[in-house]
Amino acid sequence: MLVDSHCHLDSPNFDGDRDAVVERARDVLIINSTVDPELVEKALAMAARHLNVRLTFGFQASETDEGKYGAMKAAIKANRGVIVGLGEVGLDYHWVKDEAGRQTERRHFRELAALSLELALPLVVHSRDAEADCINILRELKVGAMMHCFSGTGEQALEAVGLGCLISVPTSVVNSKQKQRLAAAVPLGSLVIETDAPFLSPMRGGRNEPANIRAAAEKVAEVKGLSASKVADATSENALRFFHTRW
């Protein structure tokens, strides 16, 4: 068994063949991240239809619309008994360049991280060009998290691990030297793998999907000098324990 610890199957990219995509990954436990209030009902229906789909609800880090933010917070609270985590949430300084926007991002992140503690939900964090600030906020609030598609250095990853975080390596590890260095630096007990589908395909330019999670397991195994089955088993168990779920 494999766990795709983070993807976006509610994306419009899958509207034409979503059920077939899930069927191709029938031996994968899929953790779907919904970050737009307009996609909540679609995600809930998908999880109700497929036994191997779990949900997390969060808010896109670069989105500063307060109406959408309020609606997503309400959806998180209303579905506390359905979702297995809160996320993705966090900071994105790649797309948000102005200081006012970044201040809004940081406020949203602090509030949602605090909400994850209040609701006892595992926290999934997005950090793009903002790793130091994300780690500092997690330290400040004394909350661990899964660092989704972590793009920081190996040293930053180990700093996050020291706070109780898991580091998630995406399928782009197949081609990314940075992700390969990250996989080599982080102990297997603190690693999970993800597709971030439809993004970050192991085949350049293609649409990604959960069935491709095997490529991440195989590349991480190669980098760490381990068998693919050992990496699959360990990362899957790490993810199941983090999200407090089984299959």
PLY file of the C-alpha trace (Angstrom):
ply
format ascii 1.0
element vertex 247
property float x
property float y
property float z
element edge 246
property int vertex1
property int vertex2
end_header
0.00 0.00 0.00
1.03 3.59 -0.65
-0.28 6.88 0.69
-0.41 9.97 -1.50
-0.25 12.41 1.40
-1.31 15.47 -0.59
-3.10 16.14 -3.88
-5.94 18.16 -5.41
-8.36 15.75 -7.09
-11.13 18.34 -6.78
-9.24 20.44 -9.35
-11.10 21.16 -12.61
-8.23 19.35 -14.34
-9.93 16.10 -13.28
-13.53 16.99 -14.09
-13.51 14.80 -17.20
-12.20 11.57 -15.68
-12.00 11.89 -11.87
-13.46 8.45 -11.13
-11.07 6.80 -13.58
-8.12 8.60 -11.97
-9.14 7.27 -8.55
-9.62 3.79 -10.00
-6.07 3.81 -11.39
-4.91 4.46 -7.82
-7.18 1.91 -6.14
-4.24 0.59 -4.08
-3.31 4.13 -2.92
-4.82 5.97 0.04
-5.38 9.47 -1.30
-5.34 12.56 0.94
-7.12 15.29 -1.02
-6.51 18.93 -0.06
-9.37 21.37 -0.70
-8.40 25.04 -0.47
-11.33 26.79 -2.18
-14.79 27.05 -0.57
-16.38 26.57 -3.99
-14.87 23.06 -4.18
-16.01 21.84 -0.75
-19.16 20.07 -1.94
-17.32 18.42 -4.81
-14.67 17.12 -2.41
-17.25 15.80 0.07
-19.09 13.96 -2.71
-15.82 12.46 -4.00
-14.84 11.17 -0.55
-18.31 9.70 -0.04
-18.01 7.85 -3.36
-14.48 6.44 -2.93
-13.29 4.43 0.07
-9.63 5.29 -0.56
-10.08 9.09 -0.45
-9.62 11.21 2.67
-10.00 14.99 2.90
-8.19 17.94 4.39
-9.63 21.46 4.19
-7.42 24.53 4.17
-6.88 27.85 2.44
-4.56 28.74 -0.42
-1.65 30.67 1.04
-1.52 33.30 -1.71
-5.29 34.00 -1.52
-6.02 37.12 0.55
-9.78 37.46 -0.11
-11.40 37.75 3.34
-14.79 36.48 2.13
-13.27 33.25 0.85
-11.16 32.99 3.99
-14.22 33.24 6.23
-16.13 30.70 4.15
-13.27 28.21 4.30
-12.89 28.60 8.07
-16.61 27.90 8.41
-16.29 24.80 6.19
-13.39 23.49 8.29
-15.40 23.85 11.49
-18.60 22.41 9.97
-16.78 19.32 8.69
-14.54 18.62 11.69
-15.92 15.09 11.90
-15.24 14.35 8.23
-11.82 15.81 7.44
-8.57 14.22 8.64
-6.49 17.40 8.67
-6.40 21.17 8.30
-4.48 22.30 5.26
-2.92 23.21 3.21
-2.32 26.60 4.82
0.81 28.70 5.13
2.86 31.35 3.39
3.71 31.97 -0.26
6.16 34.79 -0.88
6.70 33.70 -4.48
3.30 34.97 -5.61
2.66 37.56 -2.89
5.36 40.24 -3.11
3.83 43.21 -1.24
4.25 43.51 2.51
0.55 44.15 3.14
-0.35 40.91 1.40
2.31 39.02 3.31
1.01 40.40 6.59
-2.45 39.08 5.67
-0.92 35.69 4.84
0.84 35.56 8.19
-2.33 36.47 10.06
-4.31 33.80 8.22
-1.59 31.22 8.88
-1.43 31.98 12.60
-5.21 31.85 12.94
-5.54 28.59 11.03
-2.63 26.96 12.84
-4.29 27.93 16.12
-7.57 26.50 14.82
-5.84 23.20 14.07
-4.84 23.01 17.73
-8.34 23.95 18.87
-9.95 21.28 16.69
-7.18 18.71 17.26
-6.60 18.40 13.51
-3.20 17.65 11.96
-1.80 20.72 10.18
-0.55 20.67 6.57
1.71 23.60 5.66
2.53 25.24 2.33
5.74 27.28 2.37
7.14 28.77 -0.82
10.05 31.16 -0.51
8.89 31.58 3.08
10.34 28.59 4.90
12.03 30.55 7.69
8.84 32.47 8.56
6.73 29.29 8.44
9.10 27.45 10.77
9.23 30.42 13.15
5.43 30.60 13.35
5.18 26.87 14.02
7.78 27.25 16.76
5.94 30.26 18.21
2.61 28.39 18.33
4.22 25.10 19.42
2.54 23.12 16.67
3.98 20.37 14.46
2.88 19.92 10.86
3.37 18.12 7.61
5.51 20.40 5.44
3.89 19.80 2.06
6.20 19.79 -0.97
8.95 21.35 1.14
11.21 23.59 -0.95
13.67 24.71 1.73
17.15 23.46 2.46
18.06 20.22 4.17
19.06 22.25 7.24
15.64 23.94 7.35
13.94 20.56 6.92
15.83 19.16 9.90
14.94 22.28 11.89
11.27 21.58 11.15
11.73 17.89 12.04
13.07 19.07 15.39
9.70 20.78 15.98
7.86 17.50 15.34
7.18 18.04 11.64
7.05 15.57 8.76
8.67 16.53 5.46
6.72 15.68 2.32
8.60 14.90 -0.89
6.62 15.18 -4.14
6.79 13.14 -7.34
8.93 15.87 -8.90
11.79 14.29 -6.90
12.28 12.16 -10.01
13.77 15.19 -11.81
14.53 17.71 -9.03
18.02 17.72 -7.53
16.75 19.91 -4.67
14.09 17.35 -3.75
16.63 14.54 -4.04
18.98 16.34 -1.62
16.02 16.85 0.70
15.10 13.16 0.60
18.70 12.23 1.37
18.91 14.64 4.33
15.70 13.74 6.17
15.44 10.50 8.19
12.95 8.01 6.78
10.92 8.21 9.99
10.16 11.87 9.23
9.35 11.51 5.51
6.10 11.20 3.60
5.53 11.34 -0.16
2.91 13.08 -2.26
1.92 13.84 -5.84
0.42 17.34 -5.40
-1.63 16.26 -8.45
-2.42 17.67 -10.94
0.91 19.45 -10.42
4.56 18.29 -10.15
4.32 15.29 -12.44
7.33 12.97 -12.64
6.86 13.22 -16.43
7.70 16.78 -17.41
4.71 18.70 -18.73
2.11 16.03 -18.01
-0.86 16.07 -15.67
0.02 14.35 -12.44
-2.27 11.88 -10.65
-2.14 9.74 -7.48
-1.12 6.54 -9.30
2.23 8.23 -9.95
3.07 8.16 -6.23
5.05 4.98 -6.94
7.62 7.07 -8.83
8.29 9.11 -5.69
8.76 5.99 -3.56
11.15 4.51 -6.10
13.28 7.65 -6.43
13.46 8.25 -2.68
14.52 4.62 -2.29
17.26 5.07 -4.88
18.52 8.26 -3.20
18.57 6.67 0.26
19.94 3.29 -0.85
16.86 1.43 0.36
14.29 -0.85 -1.24
11.20 0.77 -2.72
9.01 -1.44 -0.54
10.74 -0.21 2.62
10.22 3.43 1.60
6.60 2.74 0.63
5.85 1.03 3.93
7.59 3.62 6.10
6.19 6.73 4.39
2.71 5.21 4.34
2.83 4.39 8.05
4.14 7.89 8.80
1.23 9.43 6.90
-1.41 7.17 8.47
-0.09 7.97 11.94
0.01 11.70 11.22
-3.56 11.85 9.90
-4.88 9.40 12.52
-6.48 7.29 9.82
-6.32 3.72 8.53
-7.43 1.91 5.42
0 1
1 2
2 3
3 4
4 5
5 6
6 7
7 8
8 9
9 10
10 11
11 12
12 13
13 14
14 15
15 16
16 17
17 18
18 19
19 20
20 21
21 22
22 23
23 24
24 25
25 26
26 27
27 28
28 29
29 30
30 31
31 32
32 33
33 34
34 35
35 36
36 37
37 38
38 39
39 40
40 41
41 42
42 43
43 44
44 45
45 46
46 47
47 48
48 49
49 50
50 51
51 52
52 53
53 54
54 55
55 56
56 57
57 58
58 59
59 60
60 61
61 62
62 63
63 64
64 65
65 66
66 67
67 68
68 69
69 70
70 71
71 72
72 73
73 74
74 75
75 76
76 77
77 78
78 79
79 80
80 81
81 82
82 83
83 84
84 85
85 86
86 87
87 88
88 89
89 90
90 91
91 92
92 93
93 94
94 95
95 96
96 97
97 98
98 99
99 100
100 101
101 102
102 103
103 104
104 105
105 106
106 107
107 108
108 109
109 110
110 111
111 112
112 113
113 114
114 115
115 116
116 117
117 118
118 119
119 120
120 121
121 122
122 123
123 124
124 125
125 126
126 127
127 128
128 129
129 130
130 131
131 132
132 133
133 134
134 135
135 136
136 137
137 138
138 139
139 140
140 141
141 142
142 143
143 144
144 145
145 146
146 147
147 148
148 149
149 150
150 151
151 152
152 153
153 154
154 155
155 156
156 157
157 158
158 159
159 160
160 161
161 162
162 163
163 164
164 165
165 166
166 167
167 168
168 169
169 170
170 171
171 172
172 173
173 174
174 175
175 176
176 177
177 178
178 179
179 180
180 181
181 182
182 183
183 184
184 185
185 186
186 187
187 188
188 189
189 190
190 191
191 192
192 193
193 194
194 195
195 196
196 197
197 198
198 199
199 200
200 201
201 202
202 203
203 204
204 205
205 206
206 207
207 208
208 209
209 210
210 211
211 212
212 213
213 214
214 215
215 216
216 217
217 218
218 219
219 220
220 221
221 222
222 223
223 224
224 225
225 226
226 227
227 228
228 229
229 230
230 231
231 232
232 233
233 234
234 235
235 236
236 237
237 238
238 239
239 240
240 241
241 242
242 243
243 244
244 245
245 246
